[in-house]
């Protein structure tokens, strides 16, 4: 048996687990997950090198720029190998489940210490919200790894931006696990190597360089998803909330109902996640609560390590805004194609929300260059949306 055959066999086992996951997941989440998270996080914290830190303080890691070069090279190679002009996809957050119209409503009861940037005053911003899979492939939904992603693009945001390709937007991005797949860009560069070899699972279980604890953290939240608008999402990495203050953010559905995944334990439709979201928004609106968690203990709430959960016991996440997705039809071919013209980048931001940490520093260049490559190869030039777009 070759390594490729062994790897693909493990993937098939994971795909089979997805067929029964909804039947076994609830008791695991309720009774086992909190204890496992506590043990894994304690282990990760014990193994982490602690450096002196101040609030919102960044510290470059050794080999950071070389790793960023390698990540960009490997992601470009993956895109060029797997896609053809006219059909280039994103290297990450690849499969679009939908781009939907929303309203981002800033709360009036925020404390003064959180009144920075877009949160400085109660108001409402129009938004486009993209829900997607993790990538880098485009598998049927049931064969995905069970992690979803979101990108919120606020429009009508006044003020100088950190990237000059958009003048009036502010982007927020995240995934459906509270820790990121890799703790830093050094390890992310290793993951990209395994992905290009077609053996991504071996990144986590390589005996000579194991990332098993990160795999456990991902697996505790990776599951057979019911709908992109029925799960929680986290930023995983920090951002400024005004000068000298760091935050992480998350979004949480207001309605706790769950759509039944059709046809399990047999195969559901390939795009059942989009179909579930379309059915919900055809019937009525859906809402998320946008929560901000402020860094209060720099040593326990690191800037540079995305494998560490910021404890709620040290800083309670505070509701800061409501994201409302009104009743709508979003799954027309024209609106789905609109996604190809959008670029989500956390550096589409006000200085008050500057991205922090090594993985965010990498995203500034990597996201921009890969987005330009994709849109150039597809002849779909980047556009800055206004919120007034309409589709037939």
N, C-alpha and C positions, 0 to 999 in steps of 0.2 A: 504494500500500500504506500502510495506517495504522500508527501505532506499535503499536497493539494486535495487529494481524495479524503484524507483524514479531516482536513479543515471543512470541506464541503459536507462531509457527513455530520459534523457538529452543527453546521448551519441548518441542515435538514431537521435535526433533533430540536433545535430552537424553534424552527418554523412549526413543527408539530405541537410543541408546547403552546404556541400562540392559539391553537385551536381549542385548547381546554383552559387557557388562562383565566377567562372570566368566571369559570366555575370554582377555581381554587384561590384566586387572588384576594377576595375580600377578607377571609380570615387571616391570611398572611399579612396583609396591610394593617389589620387591626391588632393582632396579637404578637406577631413576630418582628415586624419592621422596626418599631421603636427601639427594641432591645438590640437588634443587629446594628442599627445606625449608631447607637451609643457606643458599642464596642468598636466598630470600624473607625468612627471618628476619633475615639480615644487613641487608637493605634496610629492613625495618620498624624494626629497632633504630636504624639510622642516621637515619631520619626522625623518630623519637620524641623529643619534648622531655623532657630529663632534668632532674628537679628534685631538690634535696637530699632524701634519704629516710633514715628509720630503720626498723629491723625492724617489720613489721606496721603501718606508718604510713600512714594514709589522708590524702588531699588532695582536697578538693572541686574539681570542675572548673567552669569558667565556664558559666553557663546550665543547670546541672544540674537544678534544680527545675522550670524552664520546660519542659525536655525531658521530664522525667517526667510532667508534666501532659499534654503532647502525646501521649506514648506511650499513656497511659491512655485519653485521648480517642479516639485512632485505633483502639486495640484494642477498645474498647467499641463504636465505630461498626461495625467489622468484624463483631463478634458479632451485633449487632442487625440488620445488613443481611443476613447469610448464614444466620442460624438463627432459628427460631421457638420460642415458649414450648413447653416440653416436649421440645425437641430442641436446646437450647443446648449447644455444645461449648466446650472450653477454647480460648482464643485462641492459645495456644502449646502444644507437646507434645500435639497434639490427639488423634490417633487412638490409642485404647487397643488394644494388641496383647494385653495380659493383665495381670491383677493376681494375683500368685502369693505363696504363703506361703513364708517363709524363716526361717533362723536366722543371726544375725550373731554370730560367735564371736570375741571379742577374744583376740589371741595373748598367750602368757605371756612371750615373749622380747623385748618392746619395751624400748628404752632408757628410762631414767627421764625424760629430757627430753621424751619423747612421751607420758608417762603423765598425760594431762589429760582431763577430761570423760568421755565414754563409754569412753575408752581407759585410764582410770586404773587398772584392775585386770582380770585375766583373768576373763571371765564371758561369758554368752550372753544375747542379747536376741532375742525374737521379732520378726519383721519382716513387713510387707507391702511387696512390690516391684512397682511399676508400670512396664511397658515400653511405650513409645509412639513415634509418629512425631513429626516436627518441627512440623507444622502450618503455617499456620492452617487448612488444608483437611482433607478426609477422602478423599483419592484412593485408588484401588486401589494396593496396595503397590508394584507395579512402576513406577507413575507418580509415586511420591514422590521427594524430592530425594536419597534415599540416606543420610540422617542419622537416627539413632535417639536416643531419650532414655530415661533411667531416673529413677525416684524411689524411694528407700528410706526407709521409715518404721519406725524402731525404736520399740518399745513397752516399757513398764515402766521408763522412764528417770526416775529420781528427780532432783529439784532444780528450782529456779525456771527458767522459760522466758522467752524474749524476746518471745513472743506469748502472750497469755493465753487464746486460744481452744482450746488443747490443753495439758494439764497433765503428760502422761507420755510424750511423744514426742520424737524427734530425727530430723529429715529430712536426707537427703543426696541431691543431684540432680546430673545431668550429661548430657552428650551424647557421641556417638560420634566427635567430632573433638577434638583437643587444644587448639584455639583456638576462641573463640566467633565467631559469625557477624559480630558488630560489635565494634570495640575498646572502645567506651564508649557512654554513653547519648545523647550528641550525635549520633553516627552511627546509633544504633538508632532515634532519632526520625525520621531521614531514611528509613530502611528501612521503617518503618511507613507513611509517606506513600506510598511506591511500592507497598506491598502493597495499600493501600486503593484505589489506582488500577488494580489488577489487573496491575501491571507490575513485580513484585519483582526480576526479573533486571536491570532497568535501574539499580537501585541500585548494582550492582557494575560496570557498564560505561558509566555516564554519563561522557562525555568531560570535562565541566566539573567533575566531582566524583567521580573514579574511586575504586573500592574493589577494584580488580582483584587486588591482592595478597591481600586477605582472601578473595576468590573462589578464588584458587589454593589457599590453605591449606584451605578447605572442600572443594574438589574433590579434593584428594589423599587425603582419607579418605571422602568421600561415594562410595558405591558400591552396587551391587546386593547388598543384605544377604541373608544366608542364613537367619538366625534371630536374634531379639533376644538370645538367650543365647549367641551365638557371635561376639560382637564386644567390643572394648574401649570403655570410656567414661571421660571425663575431666570434672572439675568446671569447668575452664576459668577459674574465678575463685577468689580465695583466701578463707580462713576462719581465724579464730583457732585456735591449738592451745595453749590456756593464755594467760595474759596476756603480751603483748609478743612473741609468736611466731606467725608466719603459716604456713599450709599450703595446698597444693592436694592433691586426692586423685583417685584413679582406681580403676576396677575392671577386672579382667582375667580372662577365662574360664580355668579350670584345664585343661579339655579343649580341645585345638586342632583337633578334628574339625569339619568343615563339612558341613551338609546340602545336598544338591543342590537347586537351585531348579528346580521342575518346569516342563517344557514349553518352556524356552528353546531357541531364540530367539523362539518364539511367546509368547503371553501366558500367564503363570502365573495361578492363581486369585487373585481380588482380595485375599483375606486369607491368602495363603500363609505370611506370617511368623508369624501366630498358629498356623496349622496345624502349622508346623515345630516351634515351641516346645511345642505340645501333644503332638506325637508323641514328642519327646525326654523330656518330664517324665512321660508315661504309661509310658515304659519304665524310667526310673530317675532318680536325682538329677542335679543339675548344680551346679557351684560356681564362685564368683568369688573372686579374691584382691583384697582392698581394700588399696590402697597409699597411703601418705602421703608427700608430698614437702615438706620443711620449707624455708622461705625462709632462705637463708644469705647471699646477696649482694643487698641491697635494690635497688641500681641496675640489676642485670642480671635481677632477678626482680621485676618491677613489681607493685604492688597494683592500680593503676587502669587498666591496659591489658590487655585480654583477648585481644589479637592476638599477644602474645609468649609463646612457649613457655619455661617455666622449664627451663634446661639441666640434664639429668641429670648432666653433668660437674661441676656446681657443688653439686648435692644429689641424691643417689641416692634414688629412691622406695623406701620401706621397707614391706614387708608388715606390716600392722597388724591385720588381721582376715580371717576367711573368711566369705563369704556363701554359705550352703548352701540350695539350693532342692530340697527333698525330692521324691521321686516323688509326683505329685499330678495330679488333674484340676481344671483351673481355668477351662475355657471354657464353663461353664454360663451361661445368660442371667442368673441371679441373681448370680453372682459378677462377671460383666462389668458389671452394673448397679451393683454395689457401688462400682465406680470413680467413679461420679458423685457419691457421697457423701463421697469422700475429697478432702482439700485437701493438696497438697504445697507446702511453702513453706520455703526454707532458713532462715527466721527462726523456724520451729518448732525451737528450738535452745536448748541450754544457753549461758550467757554465755561459757563456755570455748571454744565453737565459733561465736562471733558472725561472721556474714558480713561480709566486707570488700570495699571498692571500690565505685565508683559504680553499676555494674550490679546489684550485690547490694543497695545502698541503695535503688535503685529497686524492686527486687522486693518489698521489705517491704510497701509500699503497693499496688503494682500487682497482685501475685498475690492479695493478700487481697481487694481490691475486685472483681477479675474473678471470683474464686471465689465470692464472695457473690452477684454478679449471676447467674452461671450456675446456682447452686443455687436461687436465688430463682425464676428463670424456669422451672426444671424442677420446682419443688416437691419438691426432694430436699435437705432440710436437712443441713448439715454434721454429721458425727459424728466423734468421736475414737475410733478403733478400739482394741481391747484385745488382739487376736490370738486371741480365743476365738470369733470369728465362724464360723458354719457355713453352708453353702449346699446346696440340693437340686439 
